[in-house]
Amino acid sequence: MGLLDSFEKGLERAVNSAFAKTFRSGIQPVEIASAVRREADTKAAVVSRDRIIAPNSFVVRLSTDDSERMRSLGNALTEELHSLLTKHAKSQGYSFSGPLSISLEVDEKVATGTVRVDSGTVEGRVNWQAVIDVDGRRHPLTRARTVIGRGSDADITIADAGSSRKHVEILWDGERAMMRDLGSTNGTKVNGQKLREAALPSDTTITIGRTDLVFHIVPVSTPSRPTPDDSTRAFGGFG
């Protein structure tokens, strides 16, 4: 059994048999998988003896009718395409220069029963987001100064009688963070040590009264799309 056969059969197993009647006419999910895989193989470029770069951003363009059929699968199709292409890249020794992205779009120029795949190599871009976890809830820090306390006028309100109305502030410049106690009655602990101010590395625990707040810095990927001059390839239905 060839690699393509394995790839296609893997997708066939992933698509629930309940959808079989839906896809008797028009494009088939396995044809989309093959088109994406072939696009990756065609565009893969050898950049050194030990490195082959494949496109990491794919836009699958379908007719209106075919797109509606595929949407009935929800996220199952794109998730499976992502998984299968990741495995295929590993088996072929391909590298991606950024996060792998696969999306489906309607294109009136594409005939029913065919698929067109646009691809491009996009440098990975990652933004860093500061967040505070309180009692299982995550609060993104969206401003340079965030006030935390018991008062309703605080940016993040905690229900703890041991906290002051405006207890601490978190300063965040997009790369580094700092905690500053705002003259609270009971003080503030950082990783168990009582401090008035302190730098906040990721995964630091801030204790206010009996409440633990955990500070994290998390990566947030910025999705990108192929540029307009990326070449395209059209595929019809397979026999």
Secondary structure, DSSP 8 states (H G I E B T S, - for coil): --HHHHHHHHHHHHS-GGGTTTTSSS--HHHHHHHHHHHHHHH-EEEETTEEE---EEEEEE-HHHHHHHHTTTTHHHHHHHHHHHHHHHHHTEE-SS--EEEEEE-TTS-TT-EEEEEE-----EEEEEEEEETTEEEE--SSEEEEESSTTSSEE---TTS-TT-EEEEE-SS-EEEEE-S-SS--EETTEE-SEEE--TTEEEEETTEEEEEEEEEEE------TTS-EEEE----
